[in-house]
Amino acid sequence: MSEVVNLNRVRKAKNRVKKRAQAGENAVKFGRTKVDREVDEARAKKARDALRQHRLDDE
């Protein structure tokens, strides 16, 4: 005799697996760590400051 299965639990478990897989794909595609964003922001700020320092006149 087979075991009784709650179809709602099976459906929800299947959806959870799909969502986790999609989240993993999105993390690879779009995700960057906070440290990466802060490093890029600091580099951009340093570049802006260096450019500003080399101006011949302030406008």
Backbone as XML, in Angstrom:
<?xml version="1.0"?>
<chain id="A" units="angstrom">
  <residue number="1" name="MET">
    <atom name="N" x="0.829" y="-1.171" z="0.000"/>
    <atom name="CA" x="0.000" y="0.000" z="0.000"/>
    <atom name="C" x="0.886" y="1.252" z="0.000"/>
  </residue>
  <residue number="2" name="SER">
    <atom name="N" x="0.458" y="2.250" z="-0.740"/>
    <atom name="CA" x="1.271" y="3.465" z="-0.854"/>
    <atom name="C" x="0.959" y="4.444" z="0.270"/>
  </residue>
  <residue number="3" name="GLU">
    <atom name="N" x="1.836" y="5.405" z="0.396"/>
    <atom name="CA" x="1.718" y="6.396" z="1.461"/>
    <atom name="C" x="0.816" y="7.541" z="1.006"/>
  </residue>
  <residue number="4" name="VAL">
    <atom name="N" x="0.052" y="8.092" z="1.927"/>
    <atom name="CA" x="-0.833" y="9.206" z="1.633"/>
    <atom name="C" x="0.012" y="10.475" z="1.507"/>
  </residue>
  <residue number="5" name="VAL">
    <atom name="N" x="-0.256" y="11.250" z="0.451"/>
    <atom name="CA" x="0.533" y="12.453" z="0.182"/>
    <atom name="C" x="-0.398" y="13.658" z="0.162"/>
  </residue>
  <residue number="6" name="ASN">
    <atom name="N" x="-0.003" y="14.691" z="0.879"/>
    <atom name="CA" x="-0.751" y="15.941" z="0.845"/>
    <atom name="C" x="-0.300" y="16.708" z="-0.391"/>
  </residue>
  <residue number="7" name="LEU">
    <atom name="N" x="-1.207" y="16.885" z="-1.341"/>
    <atom name="CA" x="-0.856" y="17.499" z="-2.616"/>
    <atom name="C" x="-0.466" y="18.963" z="-2.460"/>
  </residue>
  <residue number="8" name="ASN">
    <atom name="N" x="-1.043" y="19.656" z="-1.484"/>
    <atom name="CA" x="-0.663" y="21.050" z="-1.247"/>
    <atom name="C" x="0.799" y="21.155" z="-0.818"/>
  </residue>
  <residue number="9" name="ARG">
    <atom name="N" x="1.225" y="20.251" z="0.038"/>
    <atom name="CA" x="2.625" y="20.269" z="0.479"/>
    <atom name="C" x="3.570" y="19.980" z="-0.679"/>
  </residue>
  <residue number="10" name="VAL">
    <atom name="N" x="3.190" y="19.044" z="-1.513"/>
    <atom name="CA" x="4.021" y="18.701" z="-2.673"/>
    <atom name="C" x="4.118" y="19.893" z="-3.616"/>
  </residue>
  <residue number="11" name="ARG">
    <atom name="N" x="2.988" y="20.541" z="-3.883"/>
    <atom name="CA" x="2.960" y="21.699" z="-4.774"/>
    <atom name="C" x="3.805" y="22.837" z="-4.203"/>
  </residue>
  <residue number="12" name="LYS">
    <atom name="N" x="3.647" y="23.117" z="-2.911"/>
    <atom name="CA" x="4.388" y="24.205" z="-2.285"/>
    <atom name="C" x="5.893" y="23.901" z="-2.255"/>
  </residue>
  <residue number="13" name="ALA">
    <atom name="N" x="6.256" y="22.678" z="-2.002"/>
    <atom name="CA" x="7.670" y="22.290" z="-1.993"/>
    <atom name="C" x="8.271" y="22.460" z="-3.387"/>
  </residue>
  <residue number="14" name="LYS">
    <atom name="N" x="7.514" y="22.079" z="-4.400"/>
    <atom name="CA" x="7.967" y="22.225" z="-5.785"/>
    <atom name="C" x="8.169" y="23.703" z="-6.118"/>
  </residue>
  <residue number="15" name="ASN">
    <atom name="N" x="7.230" y="24.558" z="-5.697"/>
    <atom name="CA" x="7.354" y="26.000" z="-5.940"/>
    <atom name="C" x="8.560" y="26.596" z="-5.207"/>
  </residue>
  <residue number="16" name="ARG">
    <atom name="N" x="8.814" y="26.118" z="-3.985"/>
    <atom name="CA" x="9.975" y="26.607" z="-3.226"/>
    <atom name="C" x="11.273" y="26.294" z="-3.955"/>
  </residue>
  <residue number="17" name="VAL">
    <atom name="N" x="11.363" y="25.099" z="-4.504"/>
    <atom name="CA" x="12.560" y="24.706" z="-5.245"/>
    <atom name="C" x="12.742" y="25.604" z="-6.465"/>
  </residue>
  <residue number="18" name="LYS">
    <atom name="N" x="11.663" y="25.881" z="-7.175"/>
    <atom name="CA" x="11.735" y="26.749" z="-8.358"/>
    <atom name="C" x="12.171" y="28.160" z="-7.967"/>
  </residue>
  <residue number="19" name="LYS">
    <atom name="N" x="11.597" y="28.683" z="-6.882"/>
    <atom name="CA" x="11.938" y="30.040" z="-6.449"/>
    <atom name="C" x="13.390" y="30.137" z="-6.014"/>
  </residue>
  <residue number="20" name="ARG">
    <atom name="N" x="13.888" y="29.122" z="-5.333"/>
    <atom name="CA" x="15.291" y="29.134" z="-4.923"/>
    <atom name="C" x="16.218" y="29.091" z="-6.127"/>
  </residue>
  <residue number="21" name="ALA">
    <atom name="N" x="15.853" y="28.313" z="-7.121"/>
    <atom name="CA" x="16.662" y="28.237" z="-8.338"/>
    <atom name="C" x="16.654" y="29.581" z="-9.049"/>
  </residue>
  <residue number="22" name="GLN">
    <atom name="N" x="15.490" y="30.216" z="-9.135"/>
    <atom name="CA" x="15.386" y="31.533" z="-9.771"/>
    <atom name="C" x="16.178" y="32.572" z="-8.982"/>
  </residue>
  <residue number="23" name="ALA">
    <atom name="N" x="16.123" y="32.505" z="-7.667"/>
    <atom name="CA" x="16.867" y="33.446" z="-6.827"/>
    <atom name="C" x="18.368" y="33.275" z="-7.026"/>
  </residue>
  <residue number="24" name="GLY">
    <atom name="N" x="18.804" y="32.044" z="-7.160"/>
    <atom name="CA" x="20.215" y="31.790" z="-7.420"/>
    <atom name="C" x="20.665" y="32.359" z="-8.754"/>
  </residue>
  <residue number="25" name="GLU">
    <atom name="N" x="19.833" y="32.189" z="-9.765"/>
    <atom name="CA" x="20.153" y="32.738" z="-11.084"/>
    <atom name="C" x="20.201" y="34.266" z="-11.032"/>
  </residue>
  <residue number="26" name="ASN">
    <atom name="N" x="19.255" y="34.875" z="-10.334"/>
    <atom name="CA" x="19.233" y="36.329" z="-10.221"/>
    <atom name="C" x="20.436" y="36.846" z="-9.445"/>
  </residue>
  <residue number="27" name="ALA">
    <atom name="N" x="20.856" y="36.113" z="-8.424"/>
    <atom name="CA" x="22.012" y="36.535" z="-7.645"/>
    <atom name="C" x="23.264" y="36.538" z="-8.510"/>
  </residue>
  <residue number="28" name="VAL">
    <atom name="N" x="23.382" y="35.552" z="-9.369"/>
    <atom name="CA" x="24.537" y="35.499" z="-10.266"/>
    <atom name="C" x="24.438" y="36.594" z="-11.315"/>
  </residue>
  <residue number="29" name="LYS">
    <atom name="N" x="23.246" y="36.817" z="-11.815"/>
    <atom name="CA" x="23.049" y="37.766" z="-12.906"/>
    <atom name="C" x="23.140" y="39.213" z="-12.439"/>
  </residue>
  <residue number="30" name="PHE">
    <atom name="N" x="22.502" y="39.540" z="-11.330"/>
    <atom name="CA" x="22.397" y="40.930" z="-10.900"/>
    <atom name="C" x="23.156" y="41.229" z="-9.610"/>
  </residue>
  <residue number="31" name="GLY">
    <atom name="N" x="23.424" y="40.225" z="-8.834"/>
    <atom name="CA" x="23.896" y="40.446" z="-7.479"/>
    <atom name="C" x="25.338" y="40.892" z="-7.382"/>
  </residue>
  <residue number="32" name="ARG">
    <atom name="N" x="25.539" y="41.838" z="-6.508"/>
    <atom name="CA" x="26.878" y="42.275" z="-6.137"/>
    <atom name="C" x="26.863" y="42.455" z="-4.635"/>
  </residue>
  <residue number="33" name="THR">
    <atom name="N" x="27.958" y="42.168" z="-4.005"/>
    <atom name="CA" x="27.997" y="42.310" z="-2.566"/>
    <atom name="C" x="28.075" y="43.779" z="-2.198"/>
  </residue>
  <residue number="34" name="LYS">
    <atom name="N" x="27.741" y="44.068" z="-0.974"/>
    <atom name="CA" x="27.784" y="45.446" z="-0.482"/>
    <atom name="C" x="29.205" y="45.994" z="-0.581"/>
  </residue>
  <residue number="35" name="VAL">
    <atom name="N" x="30.174" y="45.168" z="-0.287"/>
    <atom name="CA" x="31.571" y="45.585" z="-0.355"/>
    <atom name="C" x="31.951" y="45.974" z="-1.780"/>
  </residue>
  <residue number="36" name="ASP">
    <atom name="N" x="31.513" y="45.196" z="-2.760"/>
    <atom name="CA" x="31.800" y="45.517" z="-4.163"/>
    <atom name="C" x="31.225" y="46.870" z="-4.550"/>
  </residue>
  <residue number="37" name="ARG">
    <atom name="N" x="29.971" y="47.118" z="-4.130"/>
    <atom name="CA" x="29.354" y="48.406" z="-4.447"/>
    <atom name="C" x="30.098" y="49.553" z="-3.780"/>
  </residue>
  <residue number="38" name="GLU">
    <atom name="N" x="30.502" y="49.372" z="-2.522"/>
    <atom name="CA" x="31.210" y="50.428" z="-1.805"/>
    <atom name="C" x="32.580" y="50.702" z="-2.427"/>
  </residue>
  <residue number="39" name="VAL">
    <atom name="N" x="33.264" y="49.667" z="-2.866"/>
    <atom name="CA" x="34.562" y="49.837" z="-3.508"/>
    <atom name="C" x="34.411" y="50.613" z="-4.806"/>
  </residue>
  <residue number="40" name="ASP">
    <atom name="N" x="33.433" y="50.257" z="-5.607"/>
    <atom name="CA" x="33.194" y="50.973" z="-6.861"/>
    <atom name="C" x="32.831" y="52.431" z="-6.600"/>
  </residue>
  <residue number="41" name="GLU">
    <atom name="N" x="32.026" y="52.666" z="-5.582"/>
    <atom name="CA" x="31.635" y="54.032" z="-5.234"/>
    <atom name="C" x="32.853" y="54.839" z="-4.781"/>
  </residue>
  <residue number="42" name="ALA">
    <atom name="N" x="33.729" y="54.236" z="-3.985"/>
    <atom name="CA" x="34.930" y="54.923" z="-3.510"/>
    <atom name="C" x="35.872" y="55.238" z="-4.673"/>
  </residue>
  <residue number="43" name="ARG">
    <atom name="N" x="36.003" y="54.306" z="-5.600"/>
    <atom name="CA" x="36.860" y="54.551" z="-6.768"/>
    <atom name="C" x="36.311" y="55.688" z="-7.628"/>
  </residue>
  <residue number="44" name="ALA">
    <atom name="N" x="35.003" y="55.716" z="-7.813"/>
    <atom name="CA" x="34.385" y="56.776" z="-8.602"/>
    <atom name="C" x="34.566" y="58.126" z="-7.919"/>
  </residue>
  <residue number="45" name="LYS">
    <atom name="N" x="34.417" y="58.159" z="-6.602"/>
    <atom name="CA" x="34.603" y="59.407" z="-5.854"/>
    <atom name="C" x="36.042" y="59.888" z="-5.962"/>
  </residue>
  <residue number="46" name="LYS">
    <atom name="N" x="36.979" y="58.987" z="-5.868"/>
    <atom name="CA" x="38.393" y="59.349" z="-5.982"/>
    <atom name="C" x="38.688" y="59.896" z="-7.377"/>
  </residue>
  <residue number="47" name="ALA">
    <atom name="N" x="38.127" y="59.295" z="-8.395"/>
    <atom name="CA" x="38.338" y="59.760" z="-9.762"/>
    <atom name="C" x="37.724" y="61.143" z="-9.957"/>
  </residue>
  <residue number="48" name="ARG">
    <atom name="N" x="36.506" y="61.367" z="-9.413"/>
    <atom name="CA" x="35.880" y="62.693" z="-9.506"/>
    <atom name="C" x="36.707" y="63.748" z="-8.805"/>
  </residue>
  <residue number="49" name="ASP">
    <atom name="N" x="37.219" y="63.416" z="-7.620"/>
    <atom name="CA" x="38.042" y="64.365" z="-6.863"/>
    <atom name="C" x="39.332" y="64.691" z="-7.604"/>
  </residue>
  <residue number="50" name="ALA">
    <atom name="N" x="39.968" y="63.695" z="-8.185"/>
    <atom name="CA" x="41.210" y="63.925" z="-8.926"/>
    <atom name="C" x="40.945" y="64.812" z="-10.135"/>
  </residue>
  <residue number="51" name="LEU">
    <atom name="N" x="39.844" y="64.583" z="-10.823"/>
    <atom name="CA" x="39.492" y="65.397" z="-11.975"/>
    <atom name="C" x="39.192" y="66.830" z="-11.549"/>
  </residue>
  <residue number="52" name="ARG">
    <atom name="N" x="38.490" y="66.984" z="-10.449"/>
    <atom name="CA" x="38.147" y="68.310" z="-9.934"/>
    <atom name="C" x="39.412" y="69.076" z="-9.544"/>
  </residue>
  <residue number="53" name="GLN">
    <atom name="N" x="40.398" y="68.391" z="-9.010"/>
    <atom name="CA" x="41.634" y="69.044" z="-8.581"/>
    <atom name="C" x="42.457" y="69.547" z="-9.765"/>
  </residue>
  <residue number="54" name="HIS">
    <atom name="N" x="42.282" y="68.971" z="-10.911"/>
    <atom name="CA" x="43.068" y="69.340" z="-12.089"/>
    <atom name="C" x="42.388" y="70.398" z="-12.942"/>
  </residue>
  <residue number="55" name="ARG">
    <atom name="N" x="41.274" y="70.924" z="-12.481"/>
    <atom name="CA" x="40.595" y="71.981" z="-13.236"/>
    <atom name="C" x="41.415" y="73.254" z="-13.186"/>
  </residue>
  <residue number="56" name="LEU">
    <atom name="N" x="41.346" y="74.016" z="-14.254"/>
    <atom name="CA" x="42.083" y="75.293" z="-14.296"/>
    <atom name="C" x="41.277" y="76.423" z="-13.673"/>
  </residue>
  <residue number="57" name="ASP">
    <atom name="N" x="39.968" y="76.360" z="-13.754"/>
    <atom name="CA" x="39.154" y="77.395" z="-13.109"/>
    <atom name="C" x="37.909" y="76.758" z="-12.525"/>
  </residue>
  <residue number="58" name="ASP">
    <atom name="N" x="37.408" y="77.359" z="-11.466"/>
    <atom name="CA" x="36.184" y="76.868" z="-10.837"/>
    <atom name="C" x="34.997" y="77.591" z="-11.434"/>
  </residue>
  <residue number="59" name="GLU">
    <atom name="N" x="34.025" y="76.829" z="-11.837"/>
    <atom name="CA" x="32.828" y="77.416" z="-12.418"/>
    <atom name="C" x="31.652" y="77.226" z="-11.521"/>
  </residue>
</chain>
